[in-house]
Amino acid sequence: MLERLRRLIPTPQQLHDNRWLRWLGPWLHQPVLWRWSRRGVALGVALGVFFGLLIPIAQIPLSAAAAVVLRANLPAAAASTLITNPATFGPIYYGAYKLGAWITGEKTLPTAPEAMEETTFHEDASLIERIKALGQPLLVGLALIATLMGVLSYVVISLIWRWRVMRRRRARQRAVERRL
């Protein structure tokens, strides 16, 4: 399974040839950006998840730039931005809007056009004003979800990595003890 995942991760040459990442060219050759370490991978995934959830466009260039600055694993940062894709975009943003509306205490907009006509919420508002009303709850919800999921992904990957290293050490110690 690990081998399958490694085939999906972009190579340094693929990222270097990407037209959106060309401006990072001089920094893309730093070995620390390609090292598979616990801290680097966990931070790379956290950055990718954060930017993938928070920003609807240009996620990969922003997460790659943050990975270069913070010296995180660049392929993990680029690949983990795919948490939002056409299949997950709608539910994530709808959930973020509902969460933001609940936190800010704003009324949520009705979803069906018939319900919009019957409601008293912004009854006289134009379509542009209704779209603007989505702004604050959506931004609050996205910021909260992106931050929490970024931190959670860092912690989970660090714990799993540590658990696997400890398990391998114990297996090696048992093998040595058996030989004695």
Contacts in CASP RR format, 6 or more apart in sequence:
PFRMAT RR
TARGET T0000
AUTHOR 0000-0000-0000
METHOD contacts of the structure
MODEL  1
MLERLRRLIPTPQQLHDNRWLRWLGPWLHQPVLWRWSRRGVALGVALGVF
FGLLIPIAQIPLSAAAAVVLRANLPAAAASTLITNPATFGPIYYGAYKLG
AWITGEKTLPTAPEAMEETTFHEDASLIERIKALGQPLLVGLALIATLMG
VLSYVVISLIWRWRVMRRRRARQRAVERRL
8 79 0 8 1.000
9 75 0 8 1.000
9 76 0 8 1.000
9 79 0 8 1.000
10 75 0 8 1.000
10 78 0 8 1.000
10 79 0 8 1.000
11 75 0 8 1.000
12 28 0 8 1.000
12 29 0 8 1.000
12 34 0 8 1.000
15 21 0 8 1.000
15 28 0 8 1.000
15 64 0 8 1.000
15 74 0 8 1.000
15 75 0 8 1.000
15 78 0 8 1.000
16 22 0 8 1.000
16 25 0 8 1.000
16 28 0 8 1.000
18 60 0 8 1.000
20 58 0 8 1.000
20 60 0 8 1.000
20 61 0 8 1.000
21 28 0 8 1.000
21 60 0 8 1.000
21 61 0 8 1.000
21 64 0 8 1.000
24 61 0 8 1.000
24 64 0 8 1.000
24 65 0 8 1.000
24 68 0 8 1.000
27 33 0 8 1.000
27 68 0 8 1.000
28 68 0 8 1.000
28 74 0 8 1.000
30 68 0 8 1.000
30 71 0 8 1.000
32 71 0 8 1.000
33 67 0 8 1.000
33 68 0 8 1.000
33 71 0 8 1.000
33 72 0 8 1.000
33 73 0 8 1.000
33 74 0 8 1.000
34 73 0 8 1.000
34 74 0 8 1.000
34 75 0 8 1.000
35 73 0 8 1.000
36 73 0 8 1.000
37 73 0 8 1.000
38 157 0 8 1.000
38 158 0 8 1.000
38 161 0 8 1.000
38 162 0 8 1.000
38 165 0 8 1.000
39 72 0 8 1.000
39 158 0 8 1.000
40 71 0 8 1.000
40 72 0 8 1.000
40 73 0 8 1.000
40 76 0 8 1.000
41 72 0 8 1.000
41 73 0 8 1.000
41 76 0 8 1.000
41 157 0 8 1.000
41 161 0 8 1.000
42 153 0 8 1.000
42 154 0 8 1.000
42 157 0 8 1.000
42 158 0 8 1.000
42 161 0 8 1.000
43 67 0 8 1.000
43 70 0 8 1.000
43 72 0 8 1.000
43 73 0 8 1.000
43 77 0 8 1.000
43 154 0 8 1.000
44 63 0 8 1.000
44 67 0 8 1.000
44 72 0 8 1.000
44 73 0 8 1.000
44 74 0 8 1.000
44 76 0 8 1.000
44 77 0 8 1.000
44 80 0 8 1.000
45 73 0 8 1.000
45 76 0 8 1.000
45 77 0 8 1.000
45 80 0 8 1.000
45 150 0 8 1.000
45 153 0 8 1.000
45 154 0 8 1.000
45 157 0 8 1.000
46 72 0 8 1.000
46 150 0 8 1.000
46 151 0 8 1.000
46 153 0 8 1.000
46 154 0 8 1.000
46 157 0 8 1.000
47 63 0 8 1.000
47 66 0 8 1.000
47 67 0 8 1.000
47 70 0 8 1.000
47 72 0 8 1.000
47 77 0 8 1.000
47 80 0 8 1.000
47 150 0 8 1.000
48 59 0 8 1.000
48 63 0 8 1.000
48 76 0 8 1.000
48 77 0 8 1.000
48 78 0 8 1.000
48 80 0 8 1.000
48 81 0 8 1.000
48 83 0 8 1.000
48 150 0 8 1.000
49 80 0 8 1.000
49 81 0 8 1.000
49 83 0 8 1.000
49 146 0 8 1.000
49 149 0 8 1.000
49 150 0 8 1.000
49 153 0 8 1.000
50 63 0 8 1.000
50 146 0 8 1.000
50 147 0 8 1.000
50 149 0 8 1.000
50 150 0 8 1.000
51 59 0 8 1.000
51 62 0 8 1.000
51 63 0 8 1.000
51 66 0 8 1.000
51 81 0 8 1.000
51 146 0 8 1.000
52 59 0 8 1.000
52 63 0 8 1.000
52 80 0 8 1.000
52 81 0 8 1.000
52 83 0 8 1.000
52 84 0 8 1.000
52 146 0 8 1.000
53 83 0 8 1.000
53 84 0 8 1.000
53 92 0 8 1.000
53 96 0 8 1.000
53 142 0 8 1.000
53 145 0 8 1.000
53 146 0 8 1.000
53 149 0 8 1.000
53 150 0 8 1.000
54 142 0 8 1.000
54 143 0 8 1.000
54 146 0 8 1.000
55 62 0 8 1.000
56 84 0 8 1.000
56 89 0 8 1.000
56 93 0 8 1.000
59 81 0 8 1.000
59 84 0 8 1.000
60 78 0 8 1.000
60 81 0 8 1.000
63 77 0 8 1.000
63 78 0 8 1.000
63 80 0 8 1.000
63 81 0 8 1.000
64 74 0 8 1.000
64 77 0 8 1.000
64 78 0 8 1.000
66 72 0 8 1.000
66 77 0 8 1.000
67 73 0 8 1.000
67 74 0 8 1.000
67 76 0 8 1.000
67 77 0 8 1.000
67 78 0 8 1.000
68 74 0 8 1.000
80 153 0 8 1.000
83 149 0 8 1.000
84 92 0 8 1.000
92 145 0 8 1.000
93 138 0 8 1.000
93 142 0 8 1.000
95 141 0 8 1.000
95 145 0 8 1.000
96 138 0 8 1.000
96 141 0 8 1.000
96 142 0 8 1.000
96 144 0 8 1.000
96 145 0 8 1.000
97 108 0 8 1.000
97 134 0 8 1.000
97 137 0 8 1.000
97 138 0 8 1.000
97 141 0 8 1.000
98 108 0 8 1.000
98 137 0 8 1.000
99 137 0 8 1.000
99 140 0 8 1.000
99 141 0 8 1.000
99 144 0 8 1.000
99 145 0 8 1.000
100 106 0 8 1.000
100 136 0 8 1.000
100 137 0 8 1.000
100 138 0 8 1.000
100 140 0 8 1.000
100 141 0 8 1.000
100 144 0 8 1.000
101 107 0 8 1.000
101 108 0 8 1.000
101 137 0 8 1.000
103 137 0 8 1.000
103 140 0 8 1.000
103 141 0 8 1.000
103 144 0 8 1.000
104 136 0 8 1.000
104 137 0 8 1.000
104 140 0 8 1.000
106 133 0 8 1.000
106 136 0 8 1.000
106 137 0 8 1.000
107 121 0 8 1.000
108 137 0 8 1.000
109 116 0 8 1.000
109 121 0 8 1.000
109 122 0 8 1.000
109 130 0 8 1.000
109 133 0 8 1.000
109 134 0 8 1.000
110 116 0 8 1.000
110 118 0 8 1.000
110 119 0 8 1.000
110 121 0 8 1.000
116 130 0 8 1.000
122 129 0 8 1.000
122 130 0 8 1.000
122 133 0 8 1.000
125 133 0 8 1.000
END
